[in-house]
Amino acid sequence: MESWGVIVLGRGPAALRAAISAADAGGSPIIIDGGSIGSGSGTAPLSGLAASVSETSPALHIEDTISMGGETTDKEAAARICDQAVATLAELERWGLVLRRDDSELPHLSEVEGHSVPRLAGCGDSTTREVTRILEEQAIKRGVTRRSDMLPISLVMDNNQTRGIVALDIESGNVIGIQAKAVILATDGYQGLWSDPANGAGTGAAISAGSGISLKGMENVPMHALTVSGTDLSIPMGVLGSGGRIRMETGEDTDSEAVLSGESCVLDLRAMGRESSEWFSQTASRVRDRAGLDISSEVLPLSPSVSATTGGVPVDENGRAVFKEGKMWYTGLYAAGRSCHTGMHGSRPLPGNVLLEDIVTGKAAGSHAATWASNASFGGAEEVSSAEMAAKNKVDSMFGSEGSPVGQVTRALSSAMSNIDGTGEESAMAVAMAGINEISNAGIRVTDPSRSMNTELVSAIHLDGLLTIAKNIADS
């Protein structure tokens, strides 16, 4: 049986930063994910990275974070993570991140809703892509092993201790059990519930819930205001600090709250200067390709969407997966980024804090996991083997004659989740739960009989996990 000291599940900034940190702490981590190298940079560019570069302390950043998140915000987590923002940005710059700069050659800081002062740094609409690229380079320099096209199916637990994972080798179609001392969950969020699994399958949260781990923060469904109506195309919030304006249909200026409340609004980017436009050229290209609109001469109709999620496995300051209000640890299990729940965002994240949390939590989890694993022993080989057999049976069942096709399940699940928009209305929740149960009872069927490179099977496994998450959300 294959064995690793530290397994990192994921492909984006949180996973890469965890692997780098684990390697720097003396470990030999492996990154496992169903996507190829570089695919982690394809996530929606919602904003840059918030950092109090021009301030004497992070106090106001912390205050703005708590104000945006509301009374459910974990103030200690907010303070701890915001306090590391400037150092995080500086580290990325040392590693080669090319930031947008102002006339004085300091990092350009955009003034965006929710921030008391300009605080959003980045690379225009390329921030996520460039941060991912920089972190991939650092992982390669450290010789971090990476296994692409390996889709995690289940997390192997034994008496509240992790023993490894079971994954699908997409290329061969084989189901494989892998033993581990420590596992770091750092996958995409589960925003694909409201659109398509390809937009975020929430694998880390799904396999955790499937193992009986209680997720937190699932009742919060943060909405992104700058989404082009009729599409899942999200525009980065940074455009609002570069000449972009939200307007009512009457032409009157307004803010994102109007969009989130259901008002008919448009995004007007026609006044963006040439210098700003260059930093958001990919946005212009995506809007033209997806919506057929020219941002230099036309306004964009807006409707809110779920573009990032903040619920997940509850963790402590070291990234350890905890339960019983943080008093107990699922030994050897860690979570970071979109797989974890620190509580810093409360009901709504402050622009730039999601990427910040990804990197900070990834760093903490990787360092602690490698140090802990260096003194731990392998165990649970029987449990891994049993979980492997159970996963094989589950995959085999998807090739049977029962169940609904993947496309039908995707549409039905998205329709059911459209009733859950963060308002928490009981009638809407009841409708959503009824739809989720109907889909779950029917099952999922794969129509392509091939086992090798079967993308339909990958989608079916993603949908199965998203159904588990959907039930957690509706229950919460």
Stockholm file with secondary structure:
# STOCKHOLM 1.0

chainA/1-476         MESWGVIVLGRGPAALRAAISAADAGGSPIIIDGGSIGSGSGTAPLSGLAASVSETSPALHIEDTISMGGETTDKEAAARICDQAVATLAELERWGLVLRRDDSELPHLSEVEGHSVPRLAGCGDSTTREVTRILEEQAIKRGVTRRSDMLPISLVMDNNQTRGIVALDIESGNVIGIQAKAVILATDGYQGLWSDPANGAGTGAAISAGSGISLKGMENVPMHALTVSGTDLSIPMGVLGSGGRIRMETGEDTDSEAVLSGESCVLDLRAMGRESSEWFSQTASRVRDRAGLDISSEVLPLSPSVSATTGGVPVDENGRAVFKEGKMWYTGLYAAGRSCHTGMHGSRPLPGNVLLEDIVTGKAAGSHAATWASNASFGGAEEVSSAEMAAKNKVDSMFGSEGSPVGQVTRALSSAMSNIDGTGEESAMAVAMAGINEISNAGIRVTDPSRSMNTELVSAIHLDGLLTIAKNIADS
#=GR chainA/1-476 SS CEEEEEEEECSSHHHHHHHHHHHHTTCCCEEECSSCTTGGGGSCCCCCEECCTTSSSTHHHHHHHHHHHGGGCCHHHHHHHHTTHHHHHHHHHHTTCCCCBCTTSSBCCBCCTTCSSCCEESSGGGHHHHHHHHHHHHHHHTTCEEECSEEEEEEEESSSBEEEEEEEETTTCCEEEEEEEEEEECCCCSGGGGSCGGGCCCHHHHHHHHTTCCCBSTTCCCCBSCBBTTSCCBCCGGGGGTTCEEEETTSCEECHHHHHTTCCEEEECTTCCHHHHHHTHHHHHHHHHHHCCCTTTCCEEECCBCCCCCCBEEBCTTCEEEETTTTEEEEEEEECGGGEECSTTTTSCCTTHHHHHHHHHHHHHHHHHHHHHTTCCCCCHHHHHHHHHHHHHHHHHTTSSCSEEHHHHHHHHHHHHTTCSSSCCHHHHHHHHHHHHHHHHHCEECCCCCCTTCHHHHHHHHHHHHHHHHHHHHHC
#=GC SS_cons         CEEEEEEEECSSHHHHHHHHHHHHTTCCCEEECSSCTTGGGGSCCCCCEECCTTSSSTHHHHHHHHHHHGGGCCHHHHHHHHTTHHHHHHHHHHTTCCCCBCTTSSBCCBCCTTCSSCCEESSGGGHHHHHHHHHHHHHHHTTCEEECSEEEEEEEESSSBEEEEEEEETTTCCEEEEEEEEEEECCCCSGGGGSCGGGCCCHHHHHHHHTTCCCBSTTCCCCBSCBBTTSCCBCCGGGGGTTCEEEETTSCEECHHHHHTTCCEEEECTTCCHHHHHHTHHHHHHHHHHHCCCTTTCCEEECCBCCCCCCBEEBCTTCEEEETTTTEEEEEEEECGGGEECSTTTTSCCTTHHHHHHHHHHHHHHHHHHHHHTTCCCCCHHHHHHHHHHHHHHHHHTTSSCSEEHHHHHHHHHHHHTTCSSSCCHHHHHHHHHHHHHHHHHCEECCCCCCTTCHHHHHHHHHHHHHHHHHHHHHC
//
